[in-house]
Amino acid sequence: MATVCARNVLLAGGFAITAGCGKKNVAPPPPPVGWHQEVEGWQFACYFPPDWSAMGEMDRKMARASVLDEMIAQWKGEREDGVAFKEDRIEELETTLLGRPNAIEGVAAANLKHCMDVSKGKADQGPWKSWHAGLPAKLTDGECLTPFDYTMFDYLDIGTSWQRVMPICQGDRVRISGTINDKFRVSDDGPWITVAGDPNQPTGGSMNLPCNLEGCFAGMLVVRFLSEDGVETILPVHDGSLVFEAPEHGEISYRINDETYYDNTWFSNGGIVDHTAIEISPAQ
């Protein structure tokens, strides 16, 4: 005979009902933390990050560093589980994450999923490695890693096109200047000019020259700003100096406003040859 399990429950007013004796609800075990491998179906262990939301700020910071170290150990093949990524990719991602420690939490969660897919045989290491290799670019998307916070000195080369390509970040203000007393000419029979250009040869409307707007002159110093989207802006440097604020991330370079270089000559006097000095520095 089957055993009947029942119990009386006393309700308000003295009435009673009979209730079945079902199994008690048992809370599921908490998720593992650290290296864990299921006995069945897993080829190797994966690293389970902690519950970040349950931590204080200081413990959370320390845990991020620890979790990153554990992930790097597996990526480098130190766990001898068959997982091994390229060393340069690991170093690049480590540098990126050290500068953005908050991102470690999301990376750890995604890394665990990739690890489990491989360990359970649901995928090979290809998607995991592709995700890993693309993380630095994804984490730094929209950031500018090379602010112009230094001073660059050089000499102007009147025999070549754009020179000294330098990265610049949105909002950077730079001053570009060239010594105004050094002279050169851009044709065999042309006048001696400086980086201010030849005022008698305006180049507005000339499509053969980089600077072809009003206020541009032959031979003058010009600057090019090339945005990350490939948009080019040419800026004339009047009176040997220009202050420019970058509207977005990009790069700057400079040259003289000329289309031929074979006949360009520096002024020489008594064996001393002029050379225009260029300075590019942060503008206050």
Residue pairs with C-beta under 8 A, 6 or more apart in sequence:
5 20
5 21
6 18
6 19
6 20
6 21
7 18
7 19
7 21
8 16
8 17
8 18
8 19
9 16
9 17
9 18
9 19
10 16
11 17
31 48
31 51
32 48
33 48
33 49
33 50
33 51
34 47
34 48
34 70
35 45
35 46
35 47
35 48
35 70
36 45
36 46
36 47
36 48
37 44
37 45
37 46
37 119
41 120
41 121
42 116
42 119
42 120
43 81
43 82
43 118
43 119
43 120
43 121
44 79
44 81
44 82
44 83
44 119
45 79
45 81
45 119
46 112
46 115
46 116
46 119
47 67
47 70
47 71
47 74
47 108
47 111
47 112
47 115
48 112
49 63
49 67
49 105
49 108
49 109
49 112
50 63
50 67
52 60
52 63
52 105
55 63
61 101
64 101
64 102
64 104
64 105
65 101
67 104
67 108
68 94
68 97
68 98
68 104
68 108
71 107
71 108
71 111
72 90
72 94
73 79
74 81
74 83
74 115
75 83
75 84
75 85
75 90
75 132
76 84
76 85
76 87
76 90
77 83
77 84
83 115
83 118
83 125
85 129
85 132
85 133
86 129
86 133
89 132
89 133
92 136
93 132
93 135
93 136
95 136
96 103
96 135
96 136
96 139
96 140
97 103
97 104
97 107
97 139
100 139
103 139
107 135
110 131
111 132
114 123
114 127
114 128
114 131
115 128
116 122
117 123
117 127
117 128
118 124
118 125
118 128
144 167
144 169
144 170
144 249
146 167
146 168
146 169
147 168
147 169
147 172
148 166
148 167
148 168
148 169
148 172
148 174
148 280
148 282
149 282
150 281
150 282
151 279
151 280
151 281
151 282
152 164
152 166
152 278
152 279
152 280
152 281
153 277
153 278
153 279
154 163
154 164
154 277
154 278
154 280
155 275
155 276
155 277
155 278
156 178
156 195
156 221
156 254
156 256
156 275
156 276
156 277
156 278
157 163
158 184
158 186
158 256
158 258
158 261
158 264
158 266
158 276
159 261
159 262
159 264
160 255
160 261
161 255
161 261
162 224
162 253
162 254
162 255
163 253
163 254
163 255
164 253
164 254
164 278
164 280
165 251
165 252
165 253
166 251
166 252
166 253
166 280
167 249
167 250
167 251
168 174
168 225
168 246
168 249
168 250
168 251
168 252
169 246
169 249
170 246
170 247
170 248
170 249
171 245
171 246
172 245
172 246
172 282
173 243
173 244
173 245
173 246
173 282
173 283
173 284
174 243
174 244
174 246
174 252
174 280
174 281
174 282
174 283
175 241
175 242
175 243
175 244
175 279
175 280
175 281
175 282
175 283
176 221
176 223
176 237
176 241
176 242
176 243
176 244
176 252
176 254
176 278
176 279
176 280
177 237
177 240
177 241
177 242
177 278
177 279
177 280
178 195
178 221
178 237
178 240
178 241
178 276
178 277
178 278
178 279
179 195
179 240
179 276
179 277
180 194
180 195
180 196
180 239
180 240
181 194
181 274
182 194
182 195
182 266
182 267
182 274
182 275
182 276
182 277
183 192
183 193
183 194
183 266
183 267
183 274
184 192
184 193
184 194
184 219
184 264
184 265
184 266
184 267
184 274
184 276
185 191
185 192
185 193
185 219
185 264
185 265
185 267
186 193
186 198
186 218
186 219
186 256
186 258
186 260
186 263
186 264
187 263
188 263
188 265
190 198
190 219
191 198
191 200
192 267
193 218
193 219
194 240
194 276
195 220
195 221
195 237
195 240
195 256
195 276
196 217
196 220
196 221
196 238
196 239
196 240
197 216
197 217
197 218
197 219
197 220
197 221
197 236
197 257
198 217
198 218
198 219
198 220
199 217
201 217
201 218
201 219
202 214
202 216
202 217
202 218
203 209
203 211
203 212
203 216
203 217
203 218
203 257
204 212
204 213
204 214
204 215
204 216
205 212
206 212
208 259
209 216
209 218
209 257
209 258
209 259
210 222
210 224
210 234
210 255
210 257
211 220
211 222
211 234
211 236
211 257
212 234
213 234
213 236
215 236
215 238
216 222
216 236
216 257
217 236
217 257
218 257
218 258
219 256
219 257
219 258
220 236
220 237
220 238
220 256
220 257
221 236
221 237
221 240
221 254
221 255
221 256
221 257
221 276
221 278
222 234
222 235
222 236
222 237
222 254
222 255
222 256
222 257
223 234
223 235
223 237
223 242
223 244
223 252
223 253
223 254
224 232
224 233
224 234
224 235
224 252
224 253
224 254
224 255
225 232
225 233
225 235
225 244
225 246
225 250
225 251
225 252
226 232
226 233
226 250
226 251
226 252
226 253
227 233
227 247
227 248
227 249
227 250
228 248
228 249
228 250
229 248
235 242
235 244
236 242
236 257
237 254
243 283
244 252
244 283
246 252
252 280
254 278
256 264
258 264
266 273
266 274
266 275
267 273
267 274
268 274
